[in-house]
């Protein structure tokens, strides 16, 4: 990683590709994956290895869930 504009554009393109995949999944109601795979995605567990206060201003779905 060298911090160039081209590198940043590469990251943006990669993020856009991943976001497009998940948007397609939502809009298609996950019709292109098996029920088993869908349930695996829905029930995926994420754990936090530290106290909530240790994460400071960091953001993640796990932190948001813990705060709620």
mmCIF file of the N, C-alpha and C atoms, coordinates in Angstrom:
data_MODEL
# 
_entry.id   MODEL 
# 
loop_
_atom_site.group_PDB 
_atom_site.id 
_atom_site.type_symbol 
_atom_site.label_atom_id 
_atom_site.label_alt_id 
_atom_site.label_comp_id 
_atom_site.label_asym_id 
_atom_site.label_entity_id 
_atom_site.label_seq_id 
_atom_site.pdbx_PDB_ins_code 
_atom_site.Cartn_x 
_atom_site.Cartn_y 
_atom_site.Cartn_z 
_atom_site.occupancy 
_atom_site.B_iso_or_equiv 
_atom_site.pdbx_formal_charge 
_atom_site.auth_seq_id 
_atom_site.auth_comp_id 
_atom_site.auth_asym_id 
_atom_site.auth_atom_id 
_atom_site.pdbx_PDB_model_num 
ATOM 1   N N  . UNK A 1 1  ? 0.843   -1.168  0.000  1.00 0.00 ? 1  UNK A N  1 
ATOM 2   C CA . UNK A 1 1  ? 0.000   0.000   0.000  1.00 0.00 ? 1  UNK A CA 1 
ATOM 3   C C  . UNK A 1 1  ? 0.892   1.237   0.000  1.00 0.00 ? 1  UNK A C  1 
ATOM 4   N N  . UNK A 1 2  ? 0.624   2.112   -0.955 1.00 0.00 ? 2  UNK A N  1 
ATOM 5   C CA . UNK A 1 2  ? 1.462   3.299   -1.065 1.00 0.00 ? 2  UNK A CA 1 
ATOM 6   C C  . UNK A 1 2  ? 0.704   4.611   -0.884 1.00 0.00 ? 2  UNK A C  1 
ATOM 7   N N  . UNK A 1 3  ? -0.620  4.546   -0.680 1.00 0.00 ? 3  UNK A N  1 
ATOM 8   C CA . UNK A 1 3  ? -1.394  5.743   -0.405 1.00 0.00 ? 3  UNK A CA 1 
ATOM 9   C C  . UNK A 1 3  ? -1.706  6.614   -1.602 1.00 0.00 ? 3  UNK A C  1 
ATOM 10  N N  . UNK A 1 4  ? -1.523  6.093   -2.805 1.00 0.00 ? 4  UNK A N  1 
ATOM 11  C CA . UNK A 1 4  ? -1.790  6.892   -3.998 1.00 0.00 ? 4  UNK A CA 1 
ATOM 12  C C  . UNK A 1 4  ? -3.282  6.950   -4.305 1.00 0.00 ? 4  UNK A C  1 
ATOM 13  N N  . UNK A 1 5  ? -3.643  7.891   -5.164 1.00 0.00 ? 5  UNK A N  1 
ATOM 14  C CA . UNK A 1 5  ? -5.033  8.021   -5.602 1.00 0.00 ? 5  UNK A CA 1 
ATOM 15  C C  . UNK A 1 5  ? -5.473  6.753   -6.330 1.00 0.00 ? 5  UNK A C  1 
ATOM 16  N N  . UNK A 1 6  ? -4.598  6.191   -7.141 1.00 0.00 ? 6  UNK A N  1 
ATOM 17  C CA . UNK A 1 6  ? -4.939  4.949   -7.849 1.00 0.00 ? 6  UNK A CA 1 
ATOM 18  C C  . UNK A 1 6  ? -5.241  3.822   -6.874 1.00 0.00 ? 6  UNK A C  1 
ATOM 19  N N  . UNK A 1 7  ? -4.470  3.761   -5.805 1.00 0.00 ? 7  UNK A N  1 
ATOM 20  C CA . UNK A 1 7  ? -4.709  2.738   -4.794 1.00 0.00 ? 7  UNK A CA 1 
ATOM 21  C C  . UNK A 1 7  ? -6.062  2.959   -4.126 1.00 0.00 ? 7  UNK A C  1 
ATOM 22  N N  . UNK A 1 8  ? -6.379  4.198   -3.792 1.00 0.00 ? 8  UNK A N  1 
ATOM 23  C CA . UNK A 1 8  ? -7.662  4.527   -3.182 1.00 0.00 ? 8  UNK A CA 1 
ATOM 24  C C  . UNK A 1 8  ? -8.812  4.156   -4.111 1.00 0.00 ? 8  UNK A C  1 
ATOM 25  N N  . UNK A 1 9  ? -8.660  4.456   -5.393 1.00 0.00 ? 9  UNK A N  1 
ATOM 26  C CA . UNK A 1 9  ? -9.698  4.098   -6.365 1.00 0.00 ? 9  UNK A CA 1 
ATOM 27  C C  . UNK A 1 9  ? -9.867  2.585   -6.441 1.00 0.00 ? 9  UNK A C  1 
ATOM 28  N N  . UNK A 1 10 ? -8.772  1.858   -6.309 1.00 0.00 ? 10 UNK A N  1 
ATOM 29  C CA . UNK A 1 10 ? -8.844  0.401   -6.295 1.00 0.00 ? 10 UNK A CA 1 
ATOM 30  C C  . UNK A 1 10 ? -9.644  -0.105  -5.107 1.00 0.00 ? 10 UNK A C  1 
ATOM 31  N N  . UNK A 1 11 ? -9.406  0.495   -3.939 1.00 0.00 ? 11 UNK A N  1 
ATOM 32  C CA . UNK A 1 11 ? -10.178 0.128   -2.748 1.00 0.00 ? 11 UNK A CA 1 
ATOM 33  C C  . UNK A 1 11 ? -11.647 0.456   -2.940 1.00 0.00 ? 11 UNK A C  1 
ATOM 34  N N  . UNK A 1 12 ? -11.916 1.651   -3.489 1.00 0.00 ? 12 UNK A N  1 
ATOM 35  C CA . UNK A 1 12 ? -13.308 2.061   -3.726 1.00 0.00 ? 12 UNK A CA 1 
ATOM 36  C C  . UNK A 1 12 ? -14.010 1.078   -4.656 1.00 0.00 ? 12 UNK A C  1 
ATOM 37  N N  . UNK A 1 13 ? -13.323 0.654   -5.702 1.00 0.00 ? 13 UNK A N  1 
ATOM 38  C CA . UNK A 1 13 ? -13.910 -0.304  -6.642 1.00 0.00 ? 13 UNK A CA 1 
ATOM 39  C C  . UNK A 1 13 ? -14.199 -1.635  -5.963 1.00 0.00 ? 13 UNK A C  1 
ATOM 40  N N  . UNK A 1 14 ? -13.288 -2.064  -5.116 1.00 0.00 ? 14 UNK A N  1 
ATOM 41  C CA . UNK A 1 14 ? -13.478 -3.331  -4.403 1.00 0.00 ? 14 UNK A CA 1 
ATOM 42  C C  . UNK A 1 14 ? -14.670 -3.236  -3.450 1.00 0.00 ? 14 UNK A C  1 
ATOM 43  N N  . UNK A 1 15 ? -14.758 -2.150  -2.714 1.00 0.00 ? 15 UNK A N  1 
ATOM 44  C CA . UNK A 1 15 ? -15.880 -1.948  -1.794 1.00 0.00 ? 15 UNK A CA 1 
ATOM 45  C C  . UNK A 1 15 ? -17.190 -1.878  -2.572 1.00 0.00 ? 15 UNK A C  1 
ATOM 46  N N  . UNK A 1 16 ? -17.184 -1.194  -3.714 1.00 0.00 ? 16 UNK A N  1 
ATOM 47  C CA . UNK A 1 16 ? -18.390 -1.094  -4.540 1.00 0.00 ? 16 UNK A CA 1 
ATOM 48  C C  . UNK A 1 16 ? -18.830 -2.466  -5.038 1.00 0.00 ? 16 UNK A C  1 
ATOM 49  N N  . UNK A 1 17 ? -17.888 -3.308  -5.387 1.00 0.00 ? 17 UNK A N  1 
ATOM 50  C CA . UNK A 1 17 ? -18.210 -4.663  -5.840 1.00 0.00 ? 17 UNK A CA 1 
ATOM 51  C C  . UNK A 1 17 ? -18.875 -5.463  -4.720 1.00 0.00 ? 17 UNK A C  1 
ATOM 52  N N  . UNK A 1 18 ? -18.315 -5.391  -3.532 1.00 0.00 ? 18 UNK A N  1 
ATOM 53  C CA . UNK A 1 18 ? -18.880 -6.112  -2.387 1.00 0.00 ? 18 UNK A CA 1 
ATOM 54  C C  . UNK A 1 18 ? -20.258 -5.560  -2.033 1.00 0.00 ? 18 UNK A C  1 
ATOM 55  N N  . UNK A 1 19 ? -20.388 -4.237  -2.012 1.00 0.00 ? 19 UNK A N  1 
ATOM 56  C CA . UNK A 1 19 ? -21.687 -3.622  -1.710 1.00 0.00 ? 19 UNK A CA 1 
ATOM 57  C C  . UNK A 1 19 ? -22.724 -4.031  -2.749 1.00 0.00 ? 19 UNK A C  1 
ATOM 58  N N  . UNK A 1 20 ? -22.319 -4.069  -4.014 1.00 0.00 ? 20 UNK A N  1 
ATOM 59  C CA . UNK A 1 20 ? -23.230 -4.491  -5.081 1.00 0.00 ? 20 UNK A CA 1 
ATOM 60  C C  . UNK A 1 20 ? -23.713 -5.914  -4.882 1.00 0.00 ? 20 UNK A C  1 
ATOM 61  N N  . UNK A 1 21 ? -22.814 -6.785  -4.450 1.00 0.00 ? 21 UNK A N  1 
ATOM 62  C CA . UNK A 1 21 ? -23.181 -8.178  -4.189 1.00 0.00 ? 21 UNK A CA 1 
ATOM 63  C C  . UNK A 1 21 ? -24.288 -8.247  -3.139 1.00 0.00 ? 21 UNK A C  1 
ATOM 64  N N  . UNK A 1 22 ? -24.094 -7.521  -2.021 1.00 0.00 ? 22 UNK A N  1 
ATOM 65  C CA . UNK A 1 22 ? -25.072 -7.574  -0.934 1.00 0.00 ? 22 UNK A CA 1 
ATOM 66  C C  . UNK A 1 22 ? -26.371 -6.870  -1.296 1.00 0.00 ? 22 UNK A C  1 
ATOM 67  N N  . UNK A 1 23 ? -26.301 -5.790  -2.062 1.00 0.00 ? 23 UNK A N  1 
ATOM 68  C CA . UNK A 1 23 ? -27.532 -5.141  -2.518 1.00 0.00 ? 23 UNK A CA 1 
ATOM 69  C C  . UNK A 1 23 ? -28.322 -6.069  -3.436 1.00 0.00 ? 23 UNK A C  1 
ATOM 70  N N  . UNK A 1 24 ? -27.614 -6.741  -4.333 1.00 0.00 ? 24 UNK A N  1 
ATOM 71  C CA . UNK A 1 24 ? -28.285 -7.718  -5.201 1.00 0.00 ? 24 UNK A CA 1 
ATOM 72  C C  . UNK A 1 24 ? -28.940 -8.811  -4.371 1.00 0.00 ? 24 UNK A C  1 
ATOM 73  N N  . UNK A 1 25 ? -28.260 -9.239  -3.320 1.00 0.00 ? 25 UNK A N  1 
ATOM 74  C CA . UNK A 1 25 ? -28.807 -10.273 -2.433 1.00 0.00 ? 25 UNK A CA 1 
ATOM 75  C C  . UNK A 1 25 ? -30.104 -9.780  -1.791 1.00 0.00 ? 25 UNK A C  1 
ATOM 76  N N  . UNK A 1 26 ? -30.098 -8.540  -1.322 1.00 0.00 ? 26 UNK A N  1 
ATOM 77  C CA . UNK A 1 26 ? -31.300 -7.980  -0.692 1.00 0.00 ? 26 UNK A CA 1 
ATOM 78  C C  . UNK A 1 26 ? -32.431 -7.807  -1.692 1.00 0.00 ? 26 UNK A C  1 
ATOM 79  N N  . UNK A 1 27 ? -32.128 -7.209  -2.837 1.00 0.00 ? 27 UNK A N  1 
ATOM 80  C CA . UNK A 1 27 ? -33.167 -6.929  -3.830 1.00 0.00 ? 27 UNK A CA 1 
ATOM 81  C C  . UNK A 1 27 ? -33.762 -8.195  -4.429 1.00 0.00 ? 27 UNK A C  1 
ATOM 82  N N  . UNK A 1 28 ? -32.957 -9.245  -4.522 1.00 0.00 ? 28 UNK A N  1 
ATOM 83  C CA . UNK A 1 28 ? -33.451 -10.505 -5.097 1.00 0.00 ? 28 UNK A CA 1 
ATOM 84  C C  . UNK A 1 28 ? -34.078 -11.403 -4.036 1.00 0.00 ? 28 UNK A C  1 
ATOM 85  N N  . UNK A 1 29 ? -34.093 -10.929 -2.785 1.00 0.00 ? 29 UNK A N  1 
ATOM 86  C CA . UNK A 1 29 ? -34.605 -11.726 -1.663 1.00 0.00 ? 29 UNK A CA 1 
ATOM 87  C C  . UNK A 1 29 ? -33.836 -13.035 -1.533 1.00 0.00 ? 29 UNK A C  1 
ATOM 88  N N  . UNK A 1 30 ? -32.558 -12.990 -1.847 1.00 0.00 ? 30 UNK A N  1 
ATOM 89  C CA . UNK A 1 30 ? -31.632 -14.121 -1.703 1.00 0.00 ? 30 UNK A CA 1 
ATOM 90  C C  . UNK A 1 30 ? -32.079 -15.350 -2.481 1.00 0.00 ? 30 UNK A C  1 
ATOM 91  N N  . UNK A 1 31 ? -32.721 -15.134 -3.627 1.00 0.00 ? 31 UNK A N  1 
ATOM 92  C CA . UNK A 1 31 ? -33.227 -16.273 -4.404 1.00 0.00 ? 31 UNK A CA 1 
ATOM 93  C C  . UNK A 1 31 ? -32.115 -17.112 -5.031 1.00 0.00 ? 31 UNK A C  1 
ATOM 94  N N  . UNK A 1 32 ? -30.907 -16.550 -5.133 1.00 0.00 ? 32 UNK A N  1 
ATOM 95  C CA . UNK A 1 32 ? -29.819 -17.261 -5.796 1.00 0.00 ? 32 UNK A CA 1 
ATOM 96  C C  . UNK A 1 32 ? -28.939 -18.079 -4.861 1.00 0.00 ? 32 UNK A C  1 
ATOM 97  N N  . UNK A 1 33 ? -29.308 -18.160 -3.584 1.00 0.00 ? 33 UNK A N  1 
ATOM 98  C CA . UNK A 1 33 ? -28.533 -18.994 -2.670 1.00 0.00 ? 33 UNK A CA 1 
ATOM 99  C C  . UNK A 1 33 ? -29.455 -20.011 -2.013 1.00 0.00 ? 33 UNK A C  1 
ATOM 100 N N  . UNK A 1 34 ? -28.847 -21.068 -1.545 1.00 0.00 ? 34 UNK A N  1 
ATOM 101 C CA . UNK A 1 34 ? -29.634 -22.135 -0.927 1.00 0.00 ? 34 UNK A CA 1 
ATOM 102 C C  . UNK A 1 34 ? -30.164 -21.691 0.434  1.00 0.00 ? 34 UNK A C  1 
ATOM 103 N N  . UNK A 1 35 ? -31.217 -22.353 0.886  1.00 0.00 ? 35 UNK A N  1 
ATOM 104 C CA . UNK A 1 35 ? -31.766 -22.052 2.210  1.00 0.00 ? 35 UNK A CA 1 
ATOM 105 C C  . UNK A 1 35 ? -30.710 -22.253 3.291  1.00 0.00 ? 35 UNK A C  1 
ATOM 106 N N  . UNK A 1 36 ? -29.911 -23.297 3.134  1.00 0.00 ? 36 UNK A N  1 
ATOM 107 C CA . UNK A 1 36 ? -28.874 -23.597 4.125  1.00 0.00 ? 36 UNK A CA 1 
ATOM 108 C C  . UNK A 1 36 ? -27.878 -22.435 4.228  1.00 0.00 ? 36 UNK A C  1 
ATOM 109 N N  . UNK A 1 37 ? -27.437 -21.936 3.079  1.00 0.00 ? 37 UNK A N  1 
ATOM 110 C CA . UNK A 1 37 ? -26.489 -20.825 3.074  1.00 0.00 ? 37 UNK A CA 1 
ATOM 111 C C  . UNK A 1 37 ? -27.129 -19.554 3.640  1.00 0.00 ? 37 UNK A C  1 
ATOM 112 N N  . UNK A 1 38 ? -28.391 -19.312 3.306  1.00 0.00 ? 38 UNK A N  1 
ATOM 113 C CA . UNK A 1 38 ? -29.098 -18.141 3.819  1.00 0.00 ? 38 UNK A CA 1 
ATOM 114 C C  . UNK A 1 38 ? -29.211 -18.189 5.344  1.00 0.00 ? 38 UNK A C  1 
ATOM 115 N N  . UNK A 1 39 ? -29.599 -19.332 5.879  1.00 0.00 ? 39 UNK A N  1 
ATOM 116 C CA . UNK A 1 39 ? -29.711 -19.458 7.335  1.00 0.00 ? 39 UNK A CA 1 
ATOM 117 C C  . UNK A 1 39 ? -28.355 -19.293 8.012  1.00 0.00 ? 39 UNK A C  1 
ATOM 118 N N  . UNK A 1 40 ? -27.313 -19.761 7.354  1.00 0.00 ? 40 UNK A N  1 
ATOM 119 C CA . UNK A 1 40 ? -25.969 -19.588 7.901  1.00 0.00 ? 40 UNK A CA 1 
ATOM 120 C C  . UNK A 1 40 ? -25.615 -18.099 7.975  1.00 0.00 ? 40 UNK A C  1 
ATOM 121 N N  . UNK A 1 41 ? -25.936 -17.348 6.920  1.00 0.00 ? 41 UNK A N  1 
ATOM 122 C CA . UNK A 1 41 ? -25.666 -15.909 6.918  1.00 0.00 ? 41 UNK A CA 1 
ATOM 123 C C  . UNK A 1 41 ? -26.478 -15.183 7.989  1.00 0.00 ? 41 UNK A C  1 
ATOM 124 N N  . UNK A 1 42 ? -27.749 -15.530 8.090  1.00 0.00 ? 42 UNK A N  1 
ATOM 125 C CA . UNK A 1 42 ? -28.636 -14.861 9.040  1.00 0.00 ? 42 UNK A CA 1 
ATOM 126 C C  . UNK A 1 42 ? -28.230 -15.150 10.482 1.00 0.00 ? 42 UNK A C  1 
ATOM 127 N N  . UNK A 1 43 ? -27.803 -16.360 10.752 1.00 0.00 ? 43 UNK A N  1 
ATOM 128 C CA . UNK A 1 43 ? -27.516 -16.753 12.133 1.00 0.00 ? 43 UNK A CA 1 
ATOM 129 C C  . UNK A 1 43 ? -26.044 -16.616 12.513 1.00 0.00 ? 43 UNK A C  1 
ATOM 130 N N  . UNK A 1 44 ? -25.241 -16.002 11.654 1.00 0.00 ? 44 UNK A N  1 
ATOM 131 C CA . UNK A 1 44 ? -23.822 -15.843 11.933 1.00 0.00 ? 44 UNK A CA 1 
ATOM 132 C C  . UNK A 1 44 ? -23.613 -15.127 13.263 1.00 0.00 ? 44 UNK A C  1 
ATOM 133 N N  . UNK A 1 45 ? -22.757 -15.686 14.081 1.00 0.00 ? 45 UNK A N  1 
ATOM 134 C CA . UNK A 1 45 ? -22.467 -15.099 15.393 1.00 0.00 ? 45 UNK A CA 1 
ATOM 135 C C  . UNK A 1 45 ? -21.182 -14.304 15.327 1.00 0.00 ? 45 UNK A C  1 
ATOM 136 N N  . UNK A 1 46 ? -21.209 -13.186 15.971 1.00 0.00 ? 46 UNK A N  1 
ATOM 137 C CA . UNK A 1 46 ? -19.995 -12.388 16.123 1.00 0.00 ? 46 UNK A CA 1 
ATOM 138 C C  . UNK A 1 46 ? -19.824 -12.139 17.609 1.00 0.00 ? 46 UNK A C  1 
ATOM 139 N N  . UNK A 1 47 ? -18.618 -12.290 18.078 1.00 0.00 ? 47 UNK A N  1 
ATOM 140 C CA . UNK A 1 47 ? -18.375 -12.079 19.499 1.00 0.00 ? 47 UNK A CA 1 
ATOM 141 C C  . UNK A 1 47 ? -17.383 -10.936 19.693 1.00 0.00 ? 47 UNK A C  1 
ATOM 142 N N  . UNK A 1 48 ? -17.444 -10.354 20.856 1.00 0.00 ? 48 UNK A N  1 
ATOM 143 C CA . UNK A 1 48 ? -16.526 -9.284  21.222 1.00 0.00 ? 48 UNK A CA 1 
ATOM 144 C C  . UNK A 1 48 ? -15.586 -9.838  22.283 1.00 0.00 ? 48 UNK A C  1 
ATOM 145 N N  . UNK A 1 49 ? -14.304 -9.639  22.089 1.00 0.00 ? 49 UNK A N  1 
ATOM 146 C CA . UNK A 1 49 ? -13.323 -10.232 22.991 1.00 0.00 ? 49 UNK A CA 1 
ATOM 147 C C  . UNK A 1 49 ? -12.910 -9.304  24.130 1.00 0.00 ? 49 UNK A C  1 
ATOM 148 N N  . UNK A 1 50 ? -13.385 -8.053  24.087 1.00 0.00 ? 50 UNK A N  1 
ATOM 149 C CA . UNK A 1 50 ? -13.012 -7.094  25.130 1.00 0.00 ? 50 UNK A CA 1 
ATOM 150 C C  . UNK A 1 50 ? -14.266 -6.452  25.709 1.00 0.00 ? 50 UNK A C  1 
ATOM 151 N N  . UNK A 1 51 ? -14.081 -5.663  26.758 1.00 0.00 ? 51 UNK A N  1 
ATOM 152 C CA . UNK A 1 51 ? -15.184 -4.905  27.346 1.00 0.00 ? 51 UNK A CA 1 
ATOM 153 C C  . UNK A 1 51 ? -15.669 -3.879  26.326 1.00 0.00 ? 51 UNK A C  1 
ATOM 154 N N  . UNK A 1 52 ? -16.948 -3.570  26.352 1.00 0.00 ? 52 UNK A N  1 
ATOM 155 C CA . UNK A 1 52 ? -17.520 -2.603  25.419 1.00 0.00 ? 52 UNK A CA 1 
ATOM 156 C C  . UNK A 1 52 ? -16.783 -1.268  25.485 1.00 0.00 ? 52 UNK A C  1 
ATOM 157 N N  . UNK A 1 53 ? -16.439 -0.840  26.675 1.00 0.00 ? 53 UNK A N  1 
ATOM 158 C CA . UNK A 1 53 ? -15.752 0.453   26.842 1.00 0.00 ? 53 UNK A CA 1 
ATOM 159 C C  . UNK A 1 53 ? -14.368 0.465   26.192 1.00 0.00 ? 53 UNK A C  1 
ATOM 160 N N  . UNK A 1 54 ? -13.758 -0.698  26.007 1.00 0.00 ? 54 UNK A N  1 
ATOM 161 C CA . UNK A 1 54 ? -12.433 -0.782  25.392 1.00 0.00 ? 54 UNK A CA 1 
ATOM 162 C C  . UNK A 1 54 ? -12.453 -0.431  23.903 1.00 0.00 ? 54 UNK A C  1 
ATOM 163 N N  . UNK A 1 55 ? -13.620 -0.450  23.282 1.00 0.00 ? 55 UNK A N  1 
ATOM 164 C CA . UNK A 1 55 ? -13.717 -0.192  21.848 1.00 0.00 ? 55 UNK A CA 1 
ATOM 165 C C  . UNK A 1 55 ? -13.826 1.296   21.526 1.00 0.00 ? 55 UNK A C  1 
ATOM 166 N N  . UNK A 1 56 ? -13.999 2.147   22.538 1.00 0.00 ? 56 UNK A N  1 
ATOM 167 C CA . UNK A 1 56 ? -14.033 3.590   22.335 1.00 0.00 ? 56 UNK A CA 1 
ATOM 168 C C  . UNK A 1 56 ? -15.077 4.010   21.318 1.00 0.00 ? 56 UNK A C  1 
ATOM 169 N N  . UNK A 1 57 ? -14.661 4.775   20.320 1.00 0.00 ? 57 UNK A N  1 
ATOM 170 C CA . UNK A 1 57 ? -15.564 5.289   19.284 1.00 0.00 ? 57 UNK A CA 1 
ATOM 171 C C  . UNK A 1 57 ? -15.644 4.367   18.070 1.00 0.00 ? 57 UNK A C  1 
ATOM 172 N N  . UNK A 1 58 ? -14.988 3.225   18.132 1.00 0.00 ? 58 UNK A N  1 
ATOM 173 C CA . UNK A 1 58 ? -15.015 2.268   17.019 1.00 0.00 ? 58 UNK A CA 1 
ATOM 174 C C  . UNK A 1 58 ? -16.455 1.846   16.739 1.00 0.00 ? 58 UNK A C  1 
ATOM 175 N N  . UNK A 1 59 ? -16.770 1.568   15.471 1.00 0.00 ? 59 UNK A N  1 
ATOM 176 C CA . UNK A 1 59 ? -18.124 1.180   15.103 1.00 0.00 ? 59 UNK A CA 1 
ATOM 177 C C  . UNK A 1 59 ? -18.137 -0.209  14.470 1.00 0.00 ? 59 UNK A C  1 
ATOM 178 N N  . UNK A 1 60 ? -19.141 -0.986  14.813 1.00 0.00 ? 60 UNK A N  1 
ATOM 179 C CA . UNK A 1 60 ? -19.377 -2.285  14.186 1.00 0.00 ? 60 UNK A CA 1 
ATOM 180 C C  . UNK A 1 60 ? -20.784 -2.724  14.555 1.00 0.00 ? 60 UNK A C  1 
ATOM 181 N N  . UNK A 1 61 ? -21.294 -3.715  13.860 1.00 0.00 ? 61 UNK A N  1 
ATOM 182 C CA . UNK A 1 61 ? -22.632 -4.208  14.188 1.00 0.00 ? 61 UNK A CA 1 
ATOM 183 C C  . UNK A 1 61 ? -22.646 -4.833  15.575 1.00 0.00 ? 61 UNK A C  1 
ATOM 184 N N  . UNK A 1 62 ? -21.571 -5.495  15.954 1.00 0.00 ? 62 UNK A N  1 
ATOM 185 C CA . UNK A 1 62 ? -21.501 -6.108  17.284 1.00 0.00 ? 62 UNK A CA 1 
ATOM 186 C C  . UNK A 1 62 ? -21.543 -5.051  18.379 1.00 0.00 ? 62 UNK A C  1 
ATOM 187 N N  . UNK A 1 63 ? -20.837 -3.954  18.181 1.00 0.00 ? 63 UNK A N  1 
ATOM 188 C CA . UNK A 1 63 ? -20.817 -2.881  19.177 1.00 0.00 ? 63 UNK A CA 1 
ATOM 189 C C  . UNK A 1 63 ? -22.190 -2.224  19.264 1.00 0.00 ? 63 UNK A C  1 
ATOM 190 N N  . UNK A 1 64 ? -22.813 -1.954  18.112 1.00 0.00 ? 64 UNK A N  1 
ATOM 191 C CA . UNK A 1 64 ? -24.157 -1.349  18.118 1.00 0.00 ? 64 UNK A CA 1 
ATOM 192 C C  . UNK A 1 64 ? -25.151 -2.244  18.842 1.00 0.00 ? 64 UNK A C  1 
ATOM 193 N N  . UNK A 1 65 ? -25.066 -3.545  18.587 1.00 0.00 ? 65 UNK A N  1 
ATOM 194 C CA . UNK A 1 65 ? -25.964 -4.493  19.238 1.00 0.00 ? 65 UNK A CA 1 
ATOM 195 C C  . UNK A 1 65 ? -25.728 -4.509  20.744 1.00 0.00 ? 65 UNK A C  1 
ATOM 196 N N  . UNK A 1 66 ? -24.468 -4.512  21.159 1.00 0.00 ? 66 UNK A N  1 
ATOM 197 C CA . UNK A 1 66 ? -24.147 -4.529  22.590 1.00 0.00 ? 66 UNK A CA 1 
ATOM 198 C C  . UNK A 1 66 ? -24.652 -3.271  23.286 1.00 0.00 ? 66 UNK A C  1 
ATOM 199 N N  . UNK A 1 67 ? -24.576 -2.135  22.613 1.00 0.00 ? 67 UNK A N  1 
ATOM 200 C CA . UNK A 1 67 ? -25.043 -0.877  23.208 1.00 0.00 ? 67 UNK A CA 1 
ATOM 201 C C  . UNK A 1 67 ? -26.556 -0.872  23.366 1.00 0.00 ? 67 UNK A C  1 
ATOM 202 N N  . UNK A 1 68 ? -27.263 -1.521  22.454 1.00 0.00 ? 68 UNK A N  1 
ATOM 203 C CA . UNK A 1 68 ? -28.725 -1.558  22.526 1.00 0.00 ? 68 UNK A CA 1 
ATOM 204 C C  . UNK A 1 68 ? -29.163 -2.447  23.660 1.00 0.00 ? 68 UNK A C  1 
# 
